[in-house]
């Protein structure tokens, strides 16, 4: 008796099986890598103002400055006098290092490359190519006899 001929041989089946397995392995490795390289665009909520604290904040009184979050960005709040507060972007325009305030020199200083800014946000020394972004500072009275609330907003 004659056996019926199969249309696919054993070798053909193994080639097909190994080929699809390698293709599936390649796809399962490549897809996550491509998703990681190009993450989905998720818009960030824009912040127009933030409450930075009270005028009697110990950090402001002792150091003369405070770093606060303004949405996803840091902002430096500087106390220049009794009712004189100024706020600027806290990232140096040279290499995005976080700046700090030197109370004795009345200068905003970047410790990465010794960049300095005056209290108007303009660069005065070092490699920073442009001034710091300025923010508006308002003092809000919540209740009579209580310290004022410091509110930082976009200028």
Secondary structure, 3 states (H helix, E strand, C coil): CCCCCCCCCHHHHHHHHHHHHHHHHHHHHHHHHHHHHCCCCCCCCCCCEEEEEECCCHHHHHHCEEEEEECCEEEEEEECCCCCEEEEECECCCCCCEEEEECCCCEEEECCCCEEECCCCCEEECCCCCCCCEEEEEEECCCCCCCCEEEEEEC
